[in-house]
Amino acid sequence: VEMARSDQAPAIGFLGLGSLGAPIARRLAAVGPVLAFDPDPARFDGLPSDIRPAPSPRAVGDGADIVFACLAAERHHRDALLGPAGLVHGKRRKIYV
């Protein structure tokens, strides 16, 4: 999933849209589009259209230069980062926060 962006602004990705992650993603989306993943599609309900769903963490890594994460448990981080469709397999991602 490729994100449209200007030549100056890096494309932003986000993992985890729970009670802490959703407000952070909203703030980021106020500045520009955010490519996001959450395993619960209902978490996208009510979010701005500038927060676009990605099918996997890897897809976020393929479409974003900088990826932020707000995940609840160690196993969620491990799966989102290192799983078969994890962020580390994304081709574009340069920075993980």
Accessible surface in RSA format (square Angstrom, percent):
REM  Atomic radii and reference values for relative SASA: ProtOr
REM  Chains: A
REM  Algorithm: Lee & Richards
REM  Probe-radius: 1.40
REM  Slices: 20
REM RES _ NUM      All-atoms   Total-Side   Main-Chain    Non-polar    All polar
REM                ABS   REL    ABS   REL    ABS   REL    ABS   REL    ABS   REL
RES VAL A   1    73.97  48.7  35.88  32.5  38.09  91.8  47.10  40.9  26.87  72.9
RES GLU A   2   126.52  72.6 104.71  79.2  21.80  51.9  58.74 113.6  67.78  55.3
RES MET A   3     4.64   2.4   0.96   0.6   3.69   8.8   0.96   0.8   3.69   4.9
RES ALA A   4    86.76  79.8  68.49 105.7  18.28  41.6  79.82 112.4   6.94  18.4
RES ARG A   5   119.11  50.0  77.63  39.6  41.48  98.8  28.16  38.5  90.94  55.1
RES SER A   6    64.65  54.6  48.30  64.5  16.35  37.7  52.51 111.8  12.14  17.0
RES ASP A   7   146.98 103.0 113.72 113.2  33.25  78.6  34.18  80.4 112.79 112.5
RES GLN A   8   167.63  93.7 139.94 102.3  27.68  65.9  58.12 123.7 109.51  83.1
RES ALA A   9    49.53  45.5  45.98  71.0   3.55   8.1  49.53  69.7   0.00   0.0
RES PRO A  10    61.41  44.8  52.40  47.8   9.01  32.8  53.72  44.4   7.68  47.8
RES ALA A  11     4.88   4.5   0.20   0.3   4.67  10.6   4.88   6.9   0.00   0.0
RES ILE A  12    30.79  17.5  30.52  22.7   0.27   0.6  30.52  22.0   0.27   0.7
RES GLY A  13     0.00   0.0   0.00   N/A   0.00   0.0   0.00   0.0   0.00   0.0
RES PHE A  14     1.36   0.7   1.36   0.8   0.00   0.0   1.36   0.8   0.00   0.0
RES LEU A  15     0.70   0.4   0.70   0.5   0.00   0.0   0.70   0.5   0.00   0.0
RES GLY A  16     4.25   5.2   0.00   N/A   4.25   5.2   3.64  10.0   0.61   1.4
RES LEU A  17     3.41   1.9   0.00   0.0   3.41   8.6   0.00   0.0   3.41   9.2
RES GLY A  18    18.91  23.3   0.00   N/A  18.91  23.3  17.08  46.9   1.83   4.1
RES SER A  19   106.91  90.3  75.23 100.4  31.68  73.0  58.63 124.8  48.29  67.6
RES LEU A  20   129.84  72.3 125.98  90.1   3.86   9.7 126.80  89.1   3.04   8.2
RES GLY A  21     0.93   1.1   0.00   N/A   0.93   1.1   0.00   0.0   0.93   2.1
RES ALA A  22    17.37  16.0  17.37  26.8   0.00   0.0  17.37  24.5   0.00   0.0
RES PRO A  23    67.82  49.4  65.59  59.8   2.23   8.1  66.94  55.3   0.88   5.5
RES ILE A  24    79.09  45.0  77.41  57.7   1.68   4.0  79.09  57.0   0.00   0.0
RES ALA A  25     0.00   0.0   0.00   0.0   0.00   0.0   0.00   0.0   0.00   0.0
RES ARG A  26   106.83  44.9 101.32  51.6   5.51  13.1  34.72  47.5  72.11  43.7
RES ARG A  27   189.09  79.4 183.21  93.4   5.88  14.0  61.39  83.9 127.71  77.4
RES LEU A  28    43.18  24.0  38.77  27.7   4.42  11.1  39.58  27.8   3.60   9.7
RES ALA A  29     6.45   5.9   1.17   1.8   5.28  12.0   1.43   2.0   5.02  13.3
RES ALA A  30    90.35  83.1  45.06  69.5  45.30 103.0  57.53  81.0  32.82  86.9
RES VAL A  31   139.62  91.9 106.49  96.4  33.13  79.8 112.28  97.6  27.34  74.2
RES GLY A  32    23.52  29.0   0.00   N/A  23.52  29.0  22.47  61.7   1.05   2.4
RES PRO A  33    59.59  43.4  55.99  51.0   3.60  13.1  55.99  46.2   3.60  22.4
RES VAL A  34     0.26   0.2   0.26   0.2   0.00   0.0   0.26   0.2   0.00   0.0
RES LEU A  35     0.01   0.0   0.01   0.0   0.00   0.0   0.01   0.0   0.00   0.0
RES ALA A  36     0.00   0.0   0.00   0.0   0.00   0.0   0.00   0.0   0.00   0.0
RES PHE A  37    39.46  19.7  39.33  24.4   0.13   0.3  39.33  23.8   0.13   0.4
RES ASP A  38     9.40   6.6   2.35   2.3   7.06  16.7   0.03   0.1   9.38   9.4
RES PRO A  39   108.44  79.0  81.11  73.9  27.33  99.3  86.14  71.1  22.30 138.6
RES ASP A  40    61.85  43.3  58.47  58.2   3.38   8.0  22.78  53.6  39.08  39.0
RES PRO A  41   102.95  75.0  96.44  87.9   6.51  23.7  98.17  81.0   4.78  29.7
RES ALA A  42    59.81  55.0  46.02  71.0  13.78  31.4  50.31  70.8   9.50  25.2
RES ARG A  43   107.67  45.2  94.88  48.4  12.79  30.5  17.32  23.7  90.35  54.8
RES PHE A  44    34.82  17.4  25.79  16.0   9.03  23.5  26.09  15.8   8.72  25.0
RES ASP A  45   110.65  77.5  87.56  87.2  23.09  54.6  34.92  82.2  75.74  75.5
RES GLY A  46    67.91  83.7   0.00   N/A  67.91  83.7  40.81 112.0  27.10  60.7
RES LEU A  47    24.92  13.9   5.99   4.3  18.93  47.6   6.22   4.4  18.69  50.3
RES PRO A  48    52.52  38.3  38.09  34.7  14.43  52.5  50.80  41.9   1.72  10.7
RES SER A  49   106.36  89.9  78.90 105.3  27.45  63.2  57.08 121.6  49.27  69.0
RES ASP A  50    68.17  47.8  66.24  65.9   1.93   4.6   4.40  10.4  63.77  63.6
RES ILE A  51     6.82   3.9   0.00   0.0   6.82  16.4   0.00   0.0   6.82  18.5
RES ARG A  52    87.56  36.8  87.07  44.4   0.49   1.2  39.46  53.9  48.10  29.2
RES PRO A  53    87.87  64.0  70.88  64.6  16.99  61.7  71.00  58.6  16.86 104.8
RES ALA A  54     8.29   7.6   0.00   0.0   8.29  18.9   1.34   1.9   6.96  18.4
RES PRO A  55   105.44  76.8  72.40  66.0  33.04 120.1  84.66  69.9  20.78 129.1
RES SER A  56    20.46  17.3  20.21  27.0   0.25   0.6  12.96  27.6   7.50  10.5
RES PRO A  57    10.38   7.6  10.38   9.5   0.00   0.0  10.38   8.6   0.00   0.0
RES ARG A  58    87.09  36.6  87.09  44.4   0.00   0.0  18.15  24.8  68.94  41.8
RES ALA A  59    10.23   9.4   8.29  12.8   1.95   4.4   9.91  14.0   0.32   0.9
RES VAL A  60     0.00   0.0   0.00   0.0   0.00   0.0   0.00   0.0   0.00   0.0
RES GLY A  61     0.00   0.0   0.00   N/A   0.00   0.0   0.00   0.0   0.00   0.0
RES ASP A  62    42.42  29.7  34.28  34.1   8.14  19.3  11.87  27.9  30.55  30.5
RES GLY A  63     0.00   0.0   0.00   N/A   0.00   0.0   0.00   0.0   0.00   0.0
RES ALA A  64     0.00   0.0   0.00   0.0   0.00   0.0   0.00   0.0   0.00   0.0
RES ASP A  65    10.11   7.1  10.11  10.1   0.00   0.0   7.93  18.7   2.18   2.2
RES ILE A  66    33.14  18.9  33.14  24.7   0.00   0.0  33.14  23.9   0.00   0.0
RES VAL A  67     0.00   0.0   0.00   0.0   0.00   0.0   0.00   0.0   0.00   0.0
RES PHE A  68    49.93  25.0  49.93  30.9   0.00   0.0  49.93  30.3   0.00   0.0
RES ALA A  69    23.81  21.9   0.59   0.9  23.22  52.8   0.59   0.8  23.22  61.5
RES CYS A  70    35.31  26.7  22.07  24.6  13.24  31.1   6.64  16.8  28.67  30.9
RES LEU A  71    38.00  21.2  16.97  12.1  21.03  52.9  19.93  14.0  18.07  48.6
RES ALA A  72   101.55  93.4  53.81  83.0  47.74 108.6  65.12  91.7  36.43  96.5
RES ALA A  73    30.83  28.3  24.22  37.4   6.61  15.0  30.83  43.4   0.00   0.0
RES GLU A  74   132.55  76.1 119.86  90.7  12.69  30.2  50.80  98.3  81.75  66.7
RES ARG A  75   140.88  59.2 138.42  70.6   2.46   5.9  47.43  64.8  93.45  56.6
RES HIS A  76    67.84  37.1  64.28  44.7   3.56   9.1  49.97  51.5  17.87  20.8
RES HIS A  77    60.72  33.2  60.72  42.2   0.00   0.0  42.99  44.3  17.72  20.6
RES ARG A  78   117.09  49.2 112.01  57.1   5.07  12.1  53.87  73.6  63.21  38.3
RES ASP A  79    93.47  65.5  85.95  85.5   7.52  17.8  28.66  67.4  64.81  64.6
RES ALA A  80    10.76   9.9   7.31  11.3   3.45   7.9  10.45  14.7   0.31   0.8
RES LEU A  81    35.40  19.7  35.40  25.3   0.00   0.0  35.40  24.9   0.00   0.0
RES LEU A  82   114.45  63.7  93.50  66.9  20.95  52.7  93.93  66.0  20.52  55.2
RES GLY A  83    14.80  18.2   0.00   N/A  14.80  18.2  14.39  39.5   0.40   0.9
RES PRO A  84   133.70  97.4 109.17  99.5  24.53  89.2 119.78  98.9  13.92  86.5
RES ALA A  85    46.07  42.4  41.97  64.8   4.11   9.3  44.18  62.2   1.89   5.0
RES GLY A  86     0.35   0.4   0.00   N/A   0.35   0.4   0.20   0.5   0.16   0.3
RES LEU A  87     2.02   1.1   2.02   1.4   0.00   0.0   2.02   1.4   0.00   0.0
RES VAL A  88    71.87  47.3  54.26  49.1  17.61  42.4  54.26  47.1  17.61  47.8
RES HIS A  89    75.53  41.3  63.45  44.1  12.08  30.9  45.69  47.1  29.84  34.7
RES GLY A  90     7.81   9.6   0.00   N/A   7.81   9.6   0.00   0.0   7.81  17.5
RES LYS A  91   171.85  83.8 134.49  82.5  37.37  89.0 106.64  96.0  65.21  69.5
RES ARG A  92    33.64  14.1  26.10  13.3   7.54  18.0  28.13  38.4   5.51   3.3
RES ARG A  93    65.58  27.5  55.19  28.1  10.39  24.7   4.92   6.7  60.67  36.8
RES LYS A  94   149.78  73.1 117.59  72.1  32.19  76.6  98.92  89.0  50.86  54.2
RES ILE A  95    90.25  51.4  86.88  64.7   3.37   8.1  90.25  65.0   0.00   0.0
RES TYR A  96    82.37  38.5  55.17  31.4  27.20  70.8  53.34  40.1  29.03  35.8
RES VAL A  97    91.37  60.1  67.00  60.7  24.37  58.7  89.94  78.1   1.43   3.9
END  Absolute sums over single chains surface
CHAIN  1 A     5580.6       4468.0       1112.7       3429.9       2150.7
END  Absolute sums over all chains
TOTAL          5580.6       4468.0       1112.7       3429.9       2150.7
